[in-house]
């Protein structure tokens, strides 16, 4: 479904037009240096990036850097990117937080820092996040229906539980209460202060390699953006980590990008977000969006939405929305997210998800009010609700997947939905659906809105029980059939499918 254009992936060790060096720990480091000599490096990444031109590589020595990096220019093409790379063997961490010192005791295990100037949405102690008290983000008051997008815990310092923090916006006082009641002056306390580490822009032909990004503060604004924001054309992001951002770890717009082998875990809302629209269309979906030709391969988005955003609004491993077109996801891992593992929503097209592990999320893979996808060869296991959910969408092929231990195996439903009233031409074939908690298969049937849906050549199993299939014309998932035979007689579907014994030995390990 997706034509992948060839792209050159040059490792950072290969020759570039010019090299610049950053080493904040070097005794001669200064942003007044030219940065072209290892012995006279720049102190900040931003200073070196300001000097870098097409084909240049910015080599970053090991250490922790706390800054916002604005990209003032683009590379010229796949062989002339501007590259930001960790020096060989170096561990480079770039943070959107600053250390907080000068804590004063308040009583009852609560400590305060007076004169804190930033409405910090995150506080970390020795790298671990504290829970947030009070409604200090606009997301706390924006609602989806009757549900706040970001529910609050308590109102002020008096409501703080152990292991939490609160920021008094009016008095500019930051409070914390450690789980063990200890003195925070003896710990590393970090508060998010920068909206982004790499803000959104139009720069193209950029490469990020082997860098670690953590902490951001965009939810104080709020905008649904990332700690690092990829835009323009033809970025390569490889071997990086994006962890503990306050909203999205990595946000992607534009086209032609290759996102390879990154870890986007433990973010406040979502690991990776993609938007198929652009500023010219108000970041809203629009018809005829050309293919973006974006490939995500070998990435992980696990344990996201740790801040507890309402997960049916947005939250989880990866979400693409607003006319995402021509996206391929391969060999992806999405485990333990407080939300959907992989989710495409709002008029997306030409989406492929293949050879991926989607495990123990609220939902597994969801394709909503969109048209045209291939979901193939995935292992989808232990998700609380739907393993695969085709919601008010058409033209989806679901084949060669293994689904085990999900609340529902495969669900083709989501109607009625006025913004996408059809659920047509979806094909389910050659899948294994085993040990579903409630039902193996749910299909909404209400012609003519549901014409052309098919399901066959699948294999089903539940230990010690009969089939549970819902052939429904209501919003409910009521069980209507307990055998494949009766279901096939009524619907003409599953004529060649099988209800079988276990496909693995009883002692087989859980994937």
Buried (B, 14 or more C-beta within 10 A) or exposed (E): BBEEEEEEEBEBEEEBBBBBBBBBEBEEBEBEBEBBEEEBBBBBBBBBBBBBBBBBBBBBBBBBBBBBBEBEBBBBBBEBBBBBBBBEEBEBBBBBBBEBEEBEEBEEBBBBBEEBEBBBBBBBBEEEBBBBBBBBBBBBEEEEEEEBBBEBBBEEBEEBEEBBBBBBEEEBBBBBBBEEEEEBEEBEBBBBBBBBBBBBBEBBBBBBBBBBBBBBBBBBBBBBBBBBBBBBBBBBBBBBBBBBBBBBBBBBBBBBBBBBBBBBBBBBBBBBBBBBBBEEEEBEBBEEBEBBBBBBBBBBBBBBBBBBBBBEBBBBBBBBBBBBBBBBBBBBBBBBBBBBBBBBBBBBBBBBBBBBBBBBBBBBBBBBBBBBBBBBBBBBBBBBBBBBBBBBBBBBBBBBBBBBBBBBBBBBBBBEBEEBEBBBBBBBBBBBBBBBBBBBBBBBBEEEBBEBBBBBBBBBBBEEEEBBBBBBEEEEBEBBBEEBEBBBEEBEBBBEBEBEEEEEEEEEEEE
